């Protein structure tokens, strides 16, 4: 698990590995999770941070998307990348 925190209001968490990641951003009372709209909403069992969890396949993204989201968050001081797809939580 990788956690990036700008302050109490702006945080990003990335969990996963082996090319499959779950990316969440918390901006105050707004929570978003990175998604892949080409994947189904069917739930699948994924191991994130060594623990099995059920996530919709659409919420598990590839390494390139996770990296792009992380770099944008870091470069902008805690914002989500508007060129990627995000679901409101």
Order of alpha helices (4+ residues) and beta strands (2+ residues): beta-beta-beta-beta-beta-beta-alpha-beta
